[in-house]
Amino acid sequence: MSTFVAFAALAGLCGALSGFAVKIAMSGWTLGPLPVVAVFAIFMALNAALTGQMWRYYLKALSLGPTPATMMTSTAVNMTVSAAVGALVLGEHIGIQYAAGAALMAI
């Protein structure tokens, strides 16, 4: 595997996990005001860190490989991880249209 592909895949992974962190931070918590603020702050900080890493890996991949391949790899990994985390952790339904689109991205 080319080095730029690994960096692009890491960028996609960090992007997907960043979105997951925001979804958790913004979900309705019923723990009381102080714990809710703490959970929100922790997951928003995680979002910021993952977003920074995503850009770091994406720019590194762009410097090492062709832009179209970097973009497609990052996007495909992001979509796949987002769908997997959404289904496995959050119990979200993955529709046939989303699955077909993700499969086409992977080709």
Phi and psi restraints in degrees (range 20) as a CNS / XPLOR table:
assign (resid 1 and name C) (resid 2 and name N)
       (resid 2 and name CA) (resid 2 and name C) 1.0 -68.0 20.0 2
assign (resid 2 and name N) (resid 2 and name CA)
       (resid 2 and name C) (resid 3 and name N) 1.0 152.0 20.0 2
assign (resid 2 and name C) (resid 3 and name N)
       (resid 3 and name CA) (resid 3 and name C) 1.0 -62.0 20.0 2
assign (resid 3 and name N) (resid 3 and name CA)
       (resid 3 and name C) (resid 4 and name N) 1.0 -40.2 20.0 2
assign (resid 3 and name C) (resid 4 and name N)
       (resid 4 and name CA) (resid 4 and name C) 1.0 -65.2 20.0 2
assign (resid 4 and name N) (resid 4 and name CA)
       (resid 4 and name C) (resid 5 and name N) 1.0 -29.8 20.0 2
assign (resid 4 and name C) (resid 5 and name N)
       (resid 5 and name CA) (resid 5 and name C) 1.0 -66.4 20.0 2
assign (resid 5 and name N) (resid 5 and name CA)
       (resid 5 and name C) (resid 6 and name N) 1.0 -40.8 20.0 2
assign (resid 5 and name C) (resid 6 and name N)
       (resid 6 and name CA) (resid 6 and name C) 1.0 -63.4 20.0 2
assign (resid 6 and name N) (resid 6 and name CA)
       (resid 6 and name C) (resid 7 and name N) 1.0 -43.5 20.0 2
assign (resid 6 and name C) (resid 7 and name N)
       (resid 7 and name CA) (resid 7 and name C) 1.0 -67.0 20.0 2
assign (resid 7 and name N) (resid 7 and name CA)
       (resid 7 and name C) (resid 8 and name N) 1.0 -38.7 20.0 2
assign (resid 7 and name C) (resid 8 and name N)
       (resid 8 and name CA) (resid 8 and name C) 1.0 -65.0 20.0 2
assign (resid 8 and name N) (resid 8 and name CA)
       (resid 8 and name C) (resid 9 and name N) 1.0 -39.9 20.0 2
assign (resid 8 and name C) (resid 9 and name N)
       (resid 9 and name CA) (resid 9 and name C) 1.0 -65.4 20.0 2
assign (resid 9 and name N) (resid 9 and name CA)
       (resid 9 and name C) (resid 10 and name N) 1.0 -40.6 20.0 2
assign (resid 9 and name C) (resid 10 and name N)
       (resid 10 and name CA) (resid 10 and name C) 1.0 -63.4 20.0 2
assign (resid 10 and name N) (resid 10 and name CA)
       (resid 10 and name C) (resid 11 and name N) 1.0 -37.9 20.0 2
assign (resid 10 and name C) (resid 11 and name N)
       (resid 11 and name CA) (resid 11 and name C) 1.0 -62.8 20.0 2
assign (resid 11 and name N) (resid 11 and name CA)
       (resid 11 and name C) (resid 12 and name N) 1.0 -44.0 20.0 2
assign (resid 11 and name C) (resid 12 and name N)
       (resid 12 and name CA) (resid 12 and name C) 1.0 -63.3 20.0 2
assign (resid 12 and name N) (resid 12 and name CA)
       (resid 12 and name C) (resid 13 and name N) 1.0 -40.6 20.0 2
assign (resid 12 and name C) (resid 13 and name N)
       (resid 13 and name CA) (resid 13 and name C) 1.0 -63.0 20.0 2
assign (resid 13 and name N) (resid 13 and name CA)
       (resid 13 and name C) (resid 14 and name N) 1.0 -47.3 20.0 2
assign (resid 13 and name C) (resid 14 and name N)
       (resid 14 and name CA) (resid 14 and name C) 1.0 -63.7 20.0 2
assign (resid 14 and name N) (resid 14 and name CA)
       (resid 14 and name C) (resid 15 and name N) 1.0 -38.6 20.0 2
assign (resid 14 and name C) (resid 15 and name N)
       (resid 15 and name CA) (resid 15 and name C) 1.0 -63.2 20.0 2
assign (resid 15 and name N) (resid 15 and name CA)
       (resid 15 and name C) (resid 16 and name N) 1.0 -42.7 20.0 2
assign (resid 15 and name C) (resid 16 and name N)
       (resid 16 and name CA) (resid 16 and name C) 1.0 -65.9 20.0 2
assign (resid 16 and name N) (resid 16 and name CA)
       (resid 16 and name C) (resid 17 and name N) 1.0 -43.9 20.0 2
assign (resid 16 and name C) (resid 17 and name N)
       (resid 17 and name CA) (resid 17 and name C) 1.0 -68.9 20.0 2
assign (resid 17 and name N) (resid 17 and name CA)
       (resid 17 and name C) (resid 18 and name N) 1.0 -29.7 20.0 2
assign (resid 17 and name C) (resid 18 and name N)
       (resid 18 and name CA) (resid 18 and name C) 1.0 -63.8 20.0 2
assign (resid 18 and name N) (resid 18 and name CA)
       (resid 18 and name C) (resid 19 and name N) 1.0 -44.4 20.0 2
assign (resid 18 and name C) (resid 19 and name N)
       (resid 19 and name CA) (resid 19 and name C) 1.0 -62.9 20.0 2
assign (resid 19 and name N) (resid 19 and name CA)
       (resid 19 and name C) (resid 20 and name N) 1.0 -37.8 20.0 2
assign (resid 19 and name C) (resid 20 and name N)
       (resid 20 and name CA) (resid 20 and name C) 1.0 -64.2 20.0 2
assign (resid 20 and name N) (resid 20 and name CA)
       (resid 20 and name C) (resid 21 and name N) 1.0 -41.3 20.0 2
assign (resid 20 and name C) (resid 21 and name N)
       (resid 21 and name CA) (resid 21 and name C) 1.0 -61.8 20.0 2
assign (resid 21 and name N) (resid 21 and name CA)
       (resid 21 and name C) (resid 22 and name N) 1.0 -41.0 20.0 2
assign (resid 21 and name C) (resid 22 and name N)
       (resid 22 and name CA) (resid 22 and name C) 1.0 -66.2 20.0 2
assign (resid 22 and name N) (resid 22 and name CA)
       (resid 22 and name C) (resid 23 and name N) 1.0 -40.6 20.0 2
assign (resid 22 and name C) (resid 23 and name N)
       (resid 23 and name CA) (resid 23 and name C) 1.0 -61.4 20.0 2
assign (resid 23 and name N) (resid 23 and name CA)
       (resid 23 and name C) (resid 24 and name N) 1.0 -41.3 20.0 2
assign (resid 23 and name C) (resid 24 and name N)
       (resid 24 and name CA) (resid 24 and name C) 1.0 -67.1 20.0 2
assign (resid 24 and name N) (resid 24 and name CA)
       (resid 24 and name C) (resid 25 and name N) 1.0 -43.1 20.0 2
assign (resid 24 and name C) (resid 25 and name N)
       (resid 25 and name CA) (resid 25 and name C) 1.0 -61.9 20.0 2
assign (resid 25 and name N) (resid 25 and name CA)
       (resid 25 and name C) (resid 26 and name N) 1.0 -36.6 20.0 2
assign (resid 25 and name C) (resid 26 and name N)
       (resid 26 and name CA) (resid 26 and name C) 1.0 -92.0 20.0 2
assign (resid 26 and name N) (resid 26 and name CA)
       (resid 26 and name C) (resid 27 and name N) 1.0 -2.0 20.0 2
assign (resid 26 and name C) (resid 27 and name N)
       (resid 27 and name CA) (resid 27 and name C) 1.0 -74.3 20.0 2
assign (resid 27 and name N) (resid 27 and name CA)
       (resid 27 and name C) (resid 28 and name N) 1.0 157.7 20.0 2
assign (resid 27 and name C) (resid 28 and name N)
       (resid 28 and name CA) (resid 28 and name C) 1.0 -73.5 20.0 2
assign (resid 28 and name N) (resid 28 and name CA)
       (resid 28 and name C) (resid 29 and name N) 1.0 111.2 20.0 2
assign (resid 28 and name C) (resid 29 and name N)
       (resid 29 and name CA) (resid 29 and name C) 1.0 -100.3 20.0 2
assign (resid 29 and name N) (resid 29 and name CA)
       (resid 29 and name C) (resid 30 and name N) 1.0 141.8 20.0 2
assign (resid 29 and name C) (resid 30 and name N)
       (resid 30 and name CA) (resid 30 and name C) 1.0 -121.2 20.0 2
assign (resid 30 and name N) (resid 30 and name CA)
       (resid 30 and name C) (resid 31 and name N) 1.0 44.6 20.0 2
assign (resid 30 and name C) (resid 31 and name N)
       (resid 31 and name CA) (resid 31 and name C) 1.0 -96.6 20.0 2
assign (resid 31 and name N) (resid 31 and name CA)
       (resid 31 and name C) (resid 32 and name N) 1.0 -8.5 20.0 2
assign (resid 31 and name C) (resid 32 and name N)
       (resid 32 and name CA) (resid 32 and name C) 1.0 108.6 20.0 2
assign (resid 32 and name N) (resid 32 and name CA)
       (resid 32 and name C) (resid 33 and name N) 1.0 161.5 20.0 2
assign (resid 32 and name C) (resid 33 and name N)
       (resid 33 and name CA) (resid 33 and name C) 1.0 -63.7 20.0 2
assign (resid 33 and name N) (resid 33 and name CA)
       (resid 33 and name C) (resid 34 and name N) 1.0 -44.5 20.0 2
assign (resid 33 and name C) (resid 34 and name N)
       (resid 34 and name CA) (resid 34 and name C) 1.0 -69.0 20.0 2
assign (resid 34 and name N) (resid 34 and name CA)
       (resid 34 and name C) (resid 35 and name N) 1.0 -48.6 20.0 2
assign (resid 34 and name C) (resid 35 and name N)
       (resid 35 and name CA) (resid 35 and name C) 1.0 -61.9 20.0 2
assign (resid 35 and name N) (resid 35 and name CA)
       (resid 35 and name C) (resid 36 and name N) 1.0 -33.3 20.0 2
assign (resid 35 and name C) (resid 36 and name N)
       (resid 36 and name CA) (resid 36 and name C) 1.0 -64.1 20.0 2
assign (resid 36 and name N) (resid 36 and name CA)
       (resid 36 and name C) (resid 37 and name N) 1.0 -43.5 20.0 2
assign (resid 36 and name C) (resid 37 and name N)
       (resid 37 and name CA) (resid 37 and name C) 1.0 -63.7 20.0 2
assign (resid 37 and name N) (resid 37 and name CA)
       (resid 37 and name C) (resid 38 and name N) 1.0 -40.2 20.0 2
assign (resid 37 and name C) (resid 38 and name N)
       (resid 38 and name CA) (resid 38 and name C) 1.0 -64.7 20.0 2
assign (resid 38 and name N) (resid 38 and name CA)
       (resid 38 and name C) (resid 39 and name N) 1.0 -45.8 20.0 2
assign (resid 38 and name C) (resid 39 and name N)
       (resid 39 and name CA) (resid 39 and name C) 1.0 -62.1 20.0 2
assign (resid 39 and name N) (resid 39 and name CA)
       (resid 39 and name C) (resid 40 and name N) 1.0 -44.3 20.0 2
assign (resid 39 and name C) (resid 40 and name N)
       (resid 40 and name CA) (resid 40 and name C) 1.0 -58.8 20.0 2
assign (resid 40 and name N) (resid 40 and name CA)
       (resid 40 and name C) (resid 41 and name N) 1.0 -48.4 20.0 2
assign (resid 40 and name C) (resid 41 and name N)
       (resid 41 and name CA) (resid 41 and name C) 1.0 -62.8 20.0 2
assign (resid 41 and name N) (resid 41 and name CA)
       (resid 41 and name C) (resid 42 and name N) 1.0 -41.9 20.0 2
assign (resid 41 and name C) (resid 42 and name N)
       (resid 42 and name CA) (resid 42 and name C) 1.0 -62.9 20.0 2
assign (resid 42 and name N) (resid 42 and name CA)
       (resid 42 and name C) (resid 43 and name N) 1.0 -47.4 20.0 2
assign (resid 42 and name C) (resid 43 and name N)
       (resid 43 and name CA) (resid 43 and name C) 1.0 -73.7 20.0 2
assign (resid 43 and name N) (resid 43 and name CA)
       (resid 43 and name C) (resid 44 and name N) 1.0 -29.6 20.0 2
assign (resid 43 and name C) (resid 44 and name N)
       (resid 44 and name CA) (resid 44 and name C) 1.0 -71.2 20.0 2
assign (resid 44 and name N) (resid 44 and name CA)
       (resid 44 and name C) (resid 45 and name N) 1.0 -36.3 20.0 2
assign (resid 44 and name C) (resid 45 and name N)
       (resid 45 and name CA) (resid 45 and name C) 1.0 -65.1 20.0 2
assign (resid 45 and name N) (resid 45 and name CA)
       (resid 45 and name C) (resid 46 and name N) 1.0 -40.5 20.0 2
assign (resid 45 and name C) (resid 46 and name N)
       (resid 46 and name CA) (resid 46 and name C) 1.0 -62.0 20.0 2
assign (resid 46 and name N) (resid 46 and name CA)
       (resid 46 and name C) (resid 47 and name N) 1.0 -40.6 20.0 2
assign (resid 46 and name C) (resid 47 and name N)
       (resid 47 and name CA) (resid 47 and name C) 1.0 -59.9 20.0 2
assign (resid 47 and name N) (resid 47 and name CA)
       (resid 47 and name C) (resid 48 and name N) 1.0 -46.0 20.0 2
assign (resid 47 and name C) (resid 48 and name N)
       (resid 48 and name CA) (resid 48 and name C) 1.0 -62.4 20.0 2
assign (resid 48 and name N) (resid 48 and name CA)
       (resid 48 and name C) (resid 49 and name N) 1.0 -43.2 20.0 2
assign (resid 48 and name C) (resid 49 and name N)
       (resid 49 and name CA) (resid 49 and name C) 1.0 -64.8 20.0 2
assign (resid 49 and name N) (resid 49 and name CA)
       (resid 49 and name C) (resid 50 and name N) 1.0 -43.6 20.0 2
assign (resid 49 and name C) (resid 50 and name N)
       (resid 50 and name CA) (resid 50 and name C) 1.0 -67.6 20.0 2
assign (resid 50 and name N) (resid 50 and name CA)
       (resid 50 and name C) (resid 51 and name N) 1.0 -36.8 20.0 2
assign (resid 50 and name C) (resid 51 and name N)
       (resid 51 and name CA) (resid 51 and name C) 1.0 -65.0 20.0 2
assign (resid 51 and name N) (resid 51 and name CA)
       (resid 51 and name C) (resid 52 and name N) 1.0 -41.7 20.0 2
assign (resid 51 and name C) (resid 52 and name N)
       (resid 52 and name CA) (resid 52 and name C) 1.0 -61.3 20.0 2
assign (resid 52 and name N) (resid 52 and name CA)
       (resid 52 and name C) (resid 53 and name N) 1.0 -43.5 20.0 2
assign (resid 52 and name C) (resid 53 and name N)
       (resid 53 and name CA) (resid 53 and name C) 1.0 -65.8 20.0 2
assign (resid 53 and name N) (resid 53 and name CA)
       (resid 53 and name C) (resid 54 and name N) 1.0 -38.1 20.0 2
assign (resid 53 and name C) (resid 54 and name N)
       (resid 54 and name CA) (resid 54 and name C) 1.0 -58.4 20.0 2
assign (resid 54 and name N) (resid 54 and name CA)
       (resid 54 and name C) (resid 55 and name N) 1.0 -48.2 20.0 2
assign (resid 54 and name C) (resid 55 and name N)
       (resid 55 and name CA) (resid 55 and name C) 1.0 -64.8 20.0 2
assign (resid 55 and name N) (resid 55 and name CA)
       (resid 55 and name C) (resid 56 and name N) 1.0 -38.5 20.0 2
assign (resid 55 and name C) (resid 56 and name N)
       (resid 56 and name CA) (resid 56 and name C) 1.0 -59.0 20.0 2
assign (resid 56 and name N) (resid 56 and name CA)
       (resid 56 and name C) (resid 57 and name N) 1.0 -50.7 20.0 2
assign (resid 56 and name C) (resid 57 and name N)
       (resid 57 and name CA) (resid 57 and name C) 1.0 -68.4 20.0 2
assign (resid 57 and name N) (resid 57 and name CA)
       (resid 57 and name C) (resid 58 and name N) 1.0 -37.6 20.0 2
assign (resid 57 and name C) (resid 58 and name N)
       (resid 58 and name CA) (resid 58 and name C) 1.0 -65.6 20.0 2
assign (resid 58 and name N) (resid 58 and name CA)
       (resid 58 and name C) (resid 59 and name N) 1.0 -45.4 20.0 2
assign (resid 58 and name C) (resid 59 and name N)
       (resid 59 and name CA) (resid 59 and name C) 1.0 -66.0 20.0 2
assign (resid 59 and name N) (resid 59 and name CA)
       (resid 59 and name C) (resid 60 and name N) 1.0 -35.9 20.0 2
assign (resid 59 and name C) (resid 60 and name N)
       (resid 60 and name CA) (resid 60 and name C) 1.0 -64.5 20.0 2
assign (resid 60 and name N) (resid 60 and name CA)
       (resid 60 and name C) (resid 61 and name N) 1.0 -42.8 20.0 2
assign (resid 60 and name C) (resid 61 and name N)
       (resid 61 and name CA) (resid 61 and name C) 1.0 -62.6 20.0 2
assign (resid 61 and name N) (resid 61 and name CA)
       (resid 61 and name C) (resid 62 and name N) 1.0 -41.3 20.0 2
assign (resid 61 and name C) (resid 62 and name N)
       (resid 62 and name CA) (resid 62 and name C) 1.0 -63.7 20.0 2
assign (resid 62 and name N) (resid 62 and name CA)
       (resid 62 and name C) (resid 63 and name N) 1.0 -33.8 20.0 2
assign (resid 62 and name C) (resid 63 and name N)
       (resid 63 and name CA) (resid 63 and name C) 1.0 -74.1 20.0 2
assign (resid 63 and name N) (resid 63 and name CA)
       (resid 63 and name C) (resid 64 and name N) 1.0 -19.7 20.0 2
assign (resid 63 and name C) (resid 64 and name N)
       (resid 64 and name CA) (resid 64 and name C) 1.0 -102.3 20.0 2
assign (resid 64 and name N) (resid 64 and name CA)
       (resid 64 and name C) (resid 65 and name N) 1.0 -20.9 20.0 2
assign (resid 64 and name C) (resid 65 and name N)
       (resid 65 and name CA) (resid 65 and name C) 1.0 -142.5 20.0 2
assign (resid 65 and name N) (resid 65 and name CA)
       (resid 65 and name C) (resid 66 and name N) 1.0 179.3 20.0 2
assign (resid 65 and name C) (resid 66 and name N)
       (resid 66 and name CA) (resid 66 and name C) 1.0 -69.6 20.0 2
assign (resid 66 and name N) (resid 66 and name CA)
       (resid 66 and name C) (resid 67 and name N) 1.0 143.0 20.0 2
assign (resid 66 and name C) (resid 67 and name N)
       (resid 67 and name CA) (resid 67 and name C) 1.0 -59.0 20.0 2
assign (resid 67 and name N) (resid 67 and name CA)
       (resid 67 and name C) (resid 68 and name N) 1.0 -48.3 20.0 2
assign (resid 67 and name C) (resid 68 and name N)
       (resid 68 and name CA) (resid 68 and name C) 1.0 -60.1 20.0 2
assign (resid 68 and name N) (resid 68 and name CA)
       (resid 68 and name C) (resid 69 and name N) 1.0 -42.1 20.0 2
assign (resid 68 and name C) (resid 69 and name N)
       (resid 69 and name CA) (resid 69 and name C) 1.0 -67.7 20.0 2
assign (resid 69 and name N) (resid 69 and name CA)
       (resid 69 and name C) (resid 70 and name N) 1.0 -38.7 20.0 2
assign (resid 69 and name C) (resid 70 and name N)
       (resid 70 and name CA) (resid 70 and name C) 1.0 -63.1 20.0 2
assign (resid 70 and name N) (resid 70 and name CA)
       (resid 70 and name C) (resid 71 and name N) 1.0 -46.4 20.0 2
assign (resid 70 and name C) (resid 71 and name N)
       (resid 71 and name CA) (resid 71 and name C) 1.0 -62.6 20.0 2
assign (resid 71 and name N) (resid 71 and name CA)
       (resid 71 and name C) (resid 72 and name N) 1.0 -46.4 20.0 2
assign (resid 71 and name C) (resid 72 and name N)
       (resid 72 and name CA) (resid 72 and name C) 1.0 -65.8 20.0 2
assign (resid 72 and name N) (resid 72 and name CA)
       (resid 72 and name C) (resid 73 and name N) 1.0 -40.8 20.0 2
assign (resid 72 and name C) (resid 73 and name N)
       (resid 73 and name CA) (resid 73 and name C) 1.0 -64.3 20.0 2
assign (resid 73 and name N) (resid 73 and name CA)
       (resid 73 and name C) (resid 74 and name N) 1.0 -47.7 20.0 2
assign (resid 73 and name C) (resid 74 and name N)
       (resid 74 and name CA) (resid 74 and name C) 1.0 -61.4 20.0 2
assign (resid 74 and name N) (resid 74 and name CA)
       (resid 74 and name C) (resid 75 and name N) 1.0 -44.3 20.0 2
assign (resid 74 and name C) (resid 75 and name N)
       (resid 75 and name CA) (resid 75 and name C) 1.0 -66.4 20.0 2
assign (resid 75 and name N) (resid 75 and name CA)
       (resid 75 and name C) (resid 76 and name N) 1.0 -42.7 20.0 2
assign (resid 75 and name C) (resid 76 and name N)
       (resid 76 and name CA) (resid 76 and name C) 1.0 -63.6 20.0 2
assign (resid 76 and name N) (resid 76 and name CA)
       (resid 76 and name C) (resid 77 and name N) 1.0 -43.7 20.0 2
assign (resid 76 and name C) (resid 77 and name N)
       (resid 77 and name CA) (resid 77 and name C) 1.0 -65.6 20.0 2
assign (resid 77 and name N) (resid 77 and name CA)
       (resid 77 and name C) (resid 78 and name N) 1.0 -42.2 20.0 2
assign (resid 77 and name C) (resid 78 and name N)
       (resid 78 and name CA) (resid 78 and name C) 1.0 -59.2 20.0 2
assign (resid 78 and name N) (resid 78 and name CA)
       (resid 78 and name C) (resid 79 and name N) 1.0 -47.8 20.0 2
assign (resid 78 and name C) (resid 79 and name N)
       (resid 79 and name CA) (resid 79 and name C) 1.0 -64.2 20.0 2
assign (resid 79 and name N) (resid 79 and name CA)
       (resid 79 and name C) (resid 80 and name N) 1.0 -42.2 20.0 2
assign (resid 79 and name C) (resid 80 and name N)
       (resid 80 and name CA) (resid 80 and name C) 1.0 -65.8 20.0 2
assign (resid 80 and name N) (resid 80 and name CA)
       (resid 80 and name C) (resid 81 and name N) 1.0 -46.9 20.0 2
assign (resid 80 and name C) (resid 81 and name N)
       (resid 81 and name CA) (resid 81 and name C) 1.0 -67.3 20.0 2
assign (resid 81 and name N) (resid 81 and name CA)
       (resid 81 and name C) (resid 82 and name N) 1.0 -40.3 20.0 2
assign (resid 81 and name C) (resid 82 and name N)
       (resid 82 and name CA) (resid 82 and name C) 1.0 -59.9 20.0 2
assign (resid 82 and name N) (resid 82 and name CA)
       (resid 82 and name C) (resid 83 and name N) 1.0 -43.8 20.0 2
assign (resid 82 and name C) (resid 83 and name N)
       (resid 83 and name CA) (resid 83 and name C) 1.0 -65.8 20.0 2
assign (resid 83 and name N) (resid 83 and name CA)
       (resid 83 and name C) (resid 84 and name N) 1.0 -43.5 20.0 2
assign (resid 83 and name C) (resid 84 and name N)
       (resid 84 and name CA) (resid 84 and name C) 1.0 -65.0 20.0 2
assign (resid 84 and name N) (resid 84 and name CA)
       (resid 84 and name C) (resid 85 and name N) 1.0 -46.3 20.0 2
assign (resid 84 and name C) (resid 85 and name N)
       (resid 85 and name CA) (resid 85 and name C) 1.0 -66.0 20.0 2
assign (resid 85 and name N) (resid 85 and name CA)
       (resid 85 and name C) (resid 86 and name N) 1.0 -41.7 20.0 2
assign (resid 85 and name C) (resid 86 and name N)
       (resid 86 and name CA) (resid 86 and name C) 1.0 -60.8 20.0 2
assign (resid 86 and name N) (resid 86 and name CA)
       (resid 86 and name C) (resid 87 and name N) 1.0 -42.8 20.0 2
assign (resid 86 and name C) (resid 87 and name N)
       (resid 87 and name CA) (resid 87 and name C) 1.0 -74.6 20.0 2
assign (resid 87 and name N) (resid 87 and name CA)
       (resid 87 and name C) (resid 88 and name N) 1.0 -45.5 20.0 2
assign (resid 87 and name C) (resid 88 and name N)
       (resid 88 and name CA) (resid 88 and name C) 1.0 -78.2 20.0 2
assign (resid 88 and name N) (resid 88 and name CA)
       (resid 88 and name C) (resid 89 and name N) 1.0 -38.8 20.0 2
assign (resid 88 and name C) (resid 89 and name N)
       (resid 89 and name CA) (resid 89 and name C) 1.0 -96.1 20.0 2
assign (resid 89 and name N) (resid 89 and name CA)
       (resid 89 and name C) (resid 90 and name N) 1.0 -42.9 20.0 2
assign (resid 89 and name C) (resid 90 and name N)
       (resid 90 and name CA) (resid 90 and name C) 1.0 -97.5 20.0 2
assign (resid 90 and name N) (resid 90 and name CA)
       (resid 90 and name C) (resid 91 and name N) 1.0 -7.9 20.0 2
assign (resid 90 and name C) (resid 91 and name N)
       (resid 91 and name CA) (resid 91 and name C) 1.0 71.0 20.0 2
assign (resid 91 and name N) (resid 91 and name CA)
       (resid 91 and name C) (resid 92 and name N) 1.0 26.1 20.0 2
assign (resid 91 and name C) (resid 92 and name N)
       (resid 92 and name CA) (resid 92 and name C) 1.0 -78.2 20.0 2
assign (resid 92 and name N) (resid 92 and name CA)
       (resid 92 and name C) (resid 93 and name N) 1.0 151.5 20.0 2
assign (resid 92 and name C) (resid 93 and name N)
       (resid 93 and name CA) (resid 93 and name C) 1.0 -87.7 20.0 2
assign (resid 93 and name N) (resid 93 and name CA)
       (resid 93 and name C) (resid 94 and name N) 1.0 133.0 20.0 2
assign (resid 93 and name C) (resid 94 and name N)
       (resid 94 and name CA) (resid 94 and name C) 1.0 -101.3 20.0 2
assign (resid 94 and name N) (resid 94 and name CA)
       (resid 94 and name C) (resid 95 and name N) 1.0 112.9 20.0 2
assign (resid 94 and name C) (resid 95 and name N)
       (resid 95 and name CA) (resid 95 and name C) 1.0 -76.2 20.0 2
assign (resid 95 and name N) (resid 95 and name CA)
       (resid 95 and name C) (resid 96 and name N) 1.0 164.9 20.0 2
assign (resid 95 and name C) (resid 96 and name N)
       (resid 96 and name CA) (resid 96 and name C) 1.0 -64.4 20.0 2
assign (resid 96 and name N) (resid 96 and name CA)
       (resid 96 and name C) (resid 97 and name N) 1.0 -35.0 20.0 2
assign (resid 96 and name C) (resid 97 and name N)
       (resid 97 and name CA) (resid 97 and name C) 1.0 -65.8 20.0 2
assign (resid 97 and name N) (resid 97 and name CA)
       (resid 97 and name C) (resid 98 and name N) 1.0 -43.0 20.0 2
assign (resid 97 and name C) (resid 98 and name N)
       (resid 98 and name CA) (resid 98 and name C) 1.0 -64.6 20.0 2
assign (resid 98 and name N) (resid 98 and name CA)
       (resid 98 and name C) (resid 99 and name N) 1.0 -44.8 20.0 2
assign (resid 98 and name C) (resid 99 and name N)
       (resid 99 and name CA) (resid 99 and name C) 1.0 -62.3 20.0 2
assign (resid 99 and name N) (resid 99 and name CA)
       (resid 99 and name C) (resid 100 and name N) 1.0 -41.6 20.0 2
assign (resid 99 and name C) (resid 100 and name N)
       (resid 100 and name CA) (resid 100 and name C) 1.0 -65.6 20.0 2
assign (resid 100 and name N) (resid 100 and name CA)
       (resid 100 and name C) (resid 101 and name N) 1.0 -41.9 20.0 2
assign (resid 100 and name C) (resid 101 and name N)
       (resid 101 and name CA) (resid 101 and name C) 1.0 -63.5 20.0 2
assign (resid 101 and name N) (resid 101 and name CA)
       (resid 101 and name C) (resid 102 and name N) 1.0 -42.2 20.0 2
assign (resid 101 and name C) (resid 102 and name N)
       (resid 102 and name CA) (resid 102 and name C) 1.0 -64.6 20.0 2
assign (resid 102 and name N) (resid 102 and name CA)
       (resid 102 and name C) (resid 103 and name N) 1.0 -38.8 20.0 2
assign (resid 102 and name C) (resid 103 and name N)
       (resid 103 and name CA) (resid 103 and name C) 1.0 -65.0 20.0 2
assign (resid 103 and name N) (resid 103 and name CA)
       (resid 103 and name C) (resid 104 and name N) 1.0 -40.5 20.0 2
assign (resid 103 and name C) (resid 104 and name N)
       (resid 104 and name CA) (resid 104 and name C) 1.0 -65.7 20.0 2
assign (resid 104 and name N) (resid 104 and name CA)
       (resid 104 and name C) (resid 105 and name N) 1.0 -35.5 20.0 2
assign (resid 104 and name C) (resid 105 and name N)
       (resid 105 and name CA) (resid 105 and name C) 1.0 -65.4 20.0 2
assign (resid 105 and name N) (resid 105 and name CA)
       (resid 105 and name C) (resid 106 and name N) 1.0 -34.4 20.0 2
assign (resid 105 and name C) (resid 106 and name N)
       (resid 106 and name CA) (resid 106 and name C) 1.0 -74.7 20.0 2
assign (resid 106 and name N) (resid 106 and name CA)
       (resid 106 and name C) (resid 107 and name N) 1.0 -20.9 20.0 2
